[in-house]
Structures are given as structure tokens and as C-alpha cells.
Amino acid sequence: MSKTKASEPSRGAYRIQVEGSLDPSWSDRLGGLAITSRGQVGVRNTTVLEGELADQSALMGVLNTLHELHLPVEAVERVSADAPDGVLHQSSP
């Protein structure tokens, strides 16, 4: 009996939104993703991380780091320049 090997995960572009503020200096620790914080004084801040990751393991590494920093993940999107508005797949935790 032969086992079917799943296709190898490929590089992908992601957009991850978290609740709270995160300094751009964390980019290296978070897979090199660009970090943009949004919000106003007295209003809930959100941070968006965007960029390419090598594979699903790299994505899990970023999500684990955000968990360790106690930053609630609001949305994870896999984006593609070819799709309308850049969204290929969207899921919320």
C-alpha cells in the first residue's frame, strides 16, 4: 500500500490583524513581516502584520510569538496580488 504525500506548502503572503500595539522593531522576530499599528488615544489599537512567509511552519511561528506576547489575533488572511482586493482566503480564529 502506497502513501500519498501531501503537496509541499508553498510561500505565501499573509495579513494578520491583532488587538493591541506592537512596535515595528519586532519585525525580525515575526518573520520579517511589516508592522503597522492603527488607533487613537482612548480607542482600541490594532496592529496589522503583512508580508510573505516561507510556509505554514513560519506562519505558526508568527502566531505562536503573538500568543506569547498576549496579543489577541483578530484575523488571518492569505493574500494574493491576483485576487480581487488581494484576498485569497480569510479565516478568523
Buried (B, 14 or more C-beta within 10 A) or exposed (E): EEEEEEEEEEEBBBBBBBBBEBEEEBBEEBBBBEBEBEEEEEEEBBBBBBBEBBEEEBBEBBBEBBEEEEBEBBBBBBBEEEEEEBEBEEEEE
